[in-house]
Amino acid sequence: MDFTFTPEQDALREAIVRICAGFGDEYWLQRDKDGAFPREFCAALAKDGWLGICMPEEYGGAGLGITEAAIMMQAIAQSGAGMTGASAVHMNIFGLNPVVVFGTEEQKRRMLPPLIAGQERACFAVTEPNTGLDTTQLRTRAEKRGDRYVVNGQKIWISTAQVAEKVLILARTTPLDQVKRRTEGLSLFYTDLDRRHVDVREIDKMGRKAVDSNEVFFDNLEVPEEDRIGEEGRGFEYILHGLNPERILIAAEAVGLGLVALERATNYAKERRVFGRPIGQNQAIQHPLAANWMELQAAQLMILQAAWRYDRGLSCGAEANAAKYLAAEAGFKACQQAVMTHGGFGYAREYHVERFLREVMIPRIAPVSPQLILCFIAEKVLGLPKSY
Ligand SMILES: Cc1cc2nc3c(=O)[nH]c(=O)nc-3n(C[C@H](O)[C@H](O)[C@H](O)COP(=O)(O)OP(=O)(O)OC[C@H]3O[C@@H](n4cnc5c(N)ncnc54)[C@H](O)[C@@H]3O)c2cc1C
């Protein structure tokens, strides 16, 4: 057993830290105020090839593993870029995994290089307003007409749909009452986000203003058959394949955010003097911070274990879900503690920790809630009856 990073992993982390250093607190505070998508930041990562970190080399990627992608995403969030920086590139990093695994050679050649080069952005359209976490109940329909499908329906919370040229959509191709199992009859498409047939309405939300989330309405969007990924009716299965690595990456982002919040809180606790001594000399201030550190370290070990298993082709469902749960909860506690440690200044935007607290709610809620992870672990690991 070896708990150290390889020299290559250390070098990767340092390279990301160097790029992020060009985008300091003021840049992210400004994006949080004006809501402008951080294009310069994405371009800087794309320029050095980082968007293709875990894409196959034959399509322009670096061919590295989820472990390396997790190191990268943690470093981005930890730089102070938070979820704004991480979410701006998250979909490019791993979103097209279904194309890599289930796409044809022609699809990979057509779809992957523009995404890796940062010339195209993609959004991921799964969640619907009326189905919640029960994905098998999706109502968006893709009807086959000759050599194309016609998509109608509504999605919600779709991130980056304001700026994306492409969309990965999960839609029902066979009605629910005509399939043997609820997980059948859904198909996956990667296609143009043709705004003549797709209405995108931004949701005014709590944090991460610069990376939009939207209601998306599909009105007779025509999708050529060659944009369907894999076989018709097996989309749910394809999406499941990418869920574990996605949970690992979002967990890494939550730990990064927790660590930067902890660092800011610790520095402030050393400097701020009240009653003639630094506030950090009080155990009521230092103990919660020490607990935050331990929880974040534990979550990070679970992330690395899950990533290590995924990269070796071992099952990692329990570990990836546990990592996402532990990281999001530890990240949240650290961000909350950072605000409290700053007292009144914690509520002021110029100290940044209130931005971190608003943003850390995202990895808690998405892409799966903590409650559903507990349900999953109870059922799959402990063998208790399925509760959902
Ligand atoms: C900022 C942001 C960005 C997002 N980006 C995207 C995106 O790009 N693409 C996309 O497809 N989606 C996206 N999402 C959606 C996100 O994945 C969902 O919001 C999340 O999966 C929860 O689904 P829901 O909102 O429908 O909650 P619901 O399913 O309505 O659940 C509501 C609450 O009830 C609980 N609950 C439900 N059923 C049970 C049960 N059986 N047992 C116990 N508790 C239960 C849940 O845990 C949760 O706390 C995003 C969300 C946010 C907030």
The ligand as a Tripos MOL2 file, in Angstrom:
@<TRIPOS>MOLECULE
LIG
   53    58     1     0     0
SMALL
NO_CHARGES

@<TRIPOS>ATOM
      1 C1        -26.7690   23.9100   -9.1390 C.3       1 LIG1
      2 C2        -27.3030   22.6330   -9.6900 C.ar      1 LIG1
      3 C3        -26.8110   22.1780  -10.9100 C.ar      1 LIG1
      4 C4        -27.3510   21.0100  -11.4890 C.ar      1 LIG1
      5 N1        -26.8970   20.6230  -12.7300 N.ar      1 LIG1
      6 C5        -27.5290   19.5800  -13.3600 C.ar      1 LIG1
      7 C6        -27.1840   19.2410  -14.7190 C.ar      1 LIG1
      8 O1        -26.3020   19.8530  -15.3300 O.2       1 LIG1
      9 N2        -27.8550   18.2340  -15.3320 N.ar      1 LIG1
     10 C7        -28.8460   17.5350  -14.6990 C.ar      1 LIG1
     11 O2        -29.4130   16.6230  -15.3190 O.2       1 LIG1
     12 N3        -29.1880   17.8310  -13.4030 N.ar      1 LIG1
     13 C8        -28.5580   18.8300  -12.7350 C.ar      1 LIG1
     14 N4        -28.9060   19.1600  -11.4410 N.ar      1 LIG1
     15 C9        -30.0040   18.4270  -10.8110 C.3       1 LIG1
     16 C10       -29.5790   17.5690   -9.6190 C.3       1 LIG1
     17 O3        -28.8560   16.4500  -10.0620 O.3       1 LIG1
     18 C11       -30.8830   17.2210   -8.8710 C.3       1 LIG1
     19 O4        -31.3850   18.4180   -8.3220 O.3       1 LIG1
     20 C12       -30.6220   16.1940   -7.8040 C.3       1 LIG1
     21 O5        -30.3100   14.9670   -8.4020 O.3       1 LIG1
     22 C13       -31.8650   16.0390   -6.9120 C.3       1 LIG1
     23 O6        -33.0040   15.7780   -7.6880 O.3       1 LIG1
     24 P1        -34.3420   16.6210   -7.4560 P.3       1 LIG1
     25 O7        -33.9570   18.0500   -7.4100 O.co2     1 LIG1
     26 O8        -35.3540   16.2470   -8.4910 O.co2     1 LIG1
     27 O9        -34.8110   16.1800   -6.0040 O.3       1 LIG1
     28 P2        -36.0420   15.2480   -5.5880 P.3       1 LIG1
     29 O10       -35.9430   13.9060   -6.2170 O.co2     1 LIG1
     30 O11       -37.3020   16.0230   -5.7780 O.co2     1 LIG1
     31 O12       -35.7600   15.0870   -4.0260 O.3       1 LIG1
     32 C14       -36.0470   16.1130   -3.0750 C.3       1 LIG1
     33 C15       -35.5850   15.6510   -1.7010 C.3       1 LIG1
     34 O13       -36.2860   14.4630   -1.3250 O.3       1 LIG1
     35 C16       -35.3720   13.4360   -0.9880 C.3       1 LIG1
     36 N5        -35.9130   12.1410   -1.4150 N.ar      1 LIG1
     37 C17       -36.5680   11.8210   -2.5770 C.ar      1 LIG1
     38 N6        -36.9020   10.5260   -2.5800 N.ar      1 LIG1
     39 C18       -36.4540    9.9810   -1.4050 C.ar      1 LIG1
     40 C19       -36.4850    8.6750   -0.8270 C.ar      1 LIG1
     41 N7        -37.0710    7.6500   -1.4500 N.pl3     1 LIG1
     42 N8        -35.8970    8.5110    0.3730 N.ar      1 LIG1
     43 C20       -35.3160    9.5550    1.0240 C.ar      1 LIG1
     44 N9        -35.2630   10.8090    0.5250 N.ar      1 LIG1
     45 C21       -35.8210   11.0140   -0.6750 C.ar      1 LIG1
     46 C22       -34.1050   13.7690   -1.7590 C.3       1 LIG1
     47 O14       -32.9720   13.1770   -1.1400 O.3       1 LIG1
     48 C23       -34.0910   15.2840   -1.6480 C.3       1 LIG1
     49 O15       -33.5650   15.6850   -0.3990 O.3       1 LIG1
     50 C24       -28.3550   20.2860  -10.8070 C.ar      1 LIG1
     51 C25       -28.8160   20.7530   -9.5660 C.ar      1 LIG1
     52 C26       -28.3130   21.9110   -9.0170 C.ar      1 LIG1
     53 C27       -28.8630   22.3950   -7.7010 C.3       1 LIG1
@<TRIPOS>BOND
     1     1     2 1
     2     2     3 ar
     3     2    52 ar
     4     3     4 ar
     5     4     5 ar
     6     4    50 ar
     7     5     6 ar
     8     6     7 ar
     9     6    13 1
    10     7     8 2
    11     7     9 ar
    12     9    10 ar
    13    10    11 2
    14    10    12 ar
    15    12    13 ar
    16    13    14 ar
    17    14    15 1
    18    14    50 ar
    19    15    16 1
    20    16    17 1
    21    16    18 1
    22    18    19 1
    23    18    20 1
    24    20    21 1
    25    20    22 1
    26    22    23 1
    27    23    24 1
    28    24    25 2
    29    24    26 1
    30    24    27 1
    31    27    28 1
    32    28    29 2
    33    28    30 1
    34    28    31 1
    35    31    32 1
    36    32    33 1
    37    33    34 1
    38    33    48 1
    39    34    35 1
    40    35    36 1
    41    35    46 1
    42    36    37 ar
    43    36    45 ar
    44    37    38 ar
    45    38    39 ar
    46    39    40 ar
    47    39    45 ar
    48    40    41 1
    49    40    42 ar
    50    42    43 ar
    51    43    44 ar
    52    44    45 ar
    53    46    47 1
    54    46    48 1
    55    48    49 1
    56    50    51 ar
    57    51    52 ar
    58    52    53 1
@<TRIPOS>SUBSTRUCTURE
     1 LIG1         1 GROUP 0 **** ****
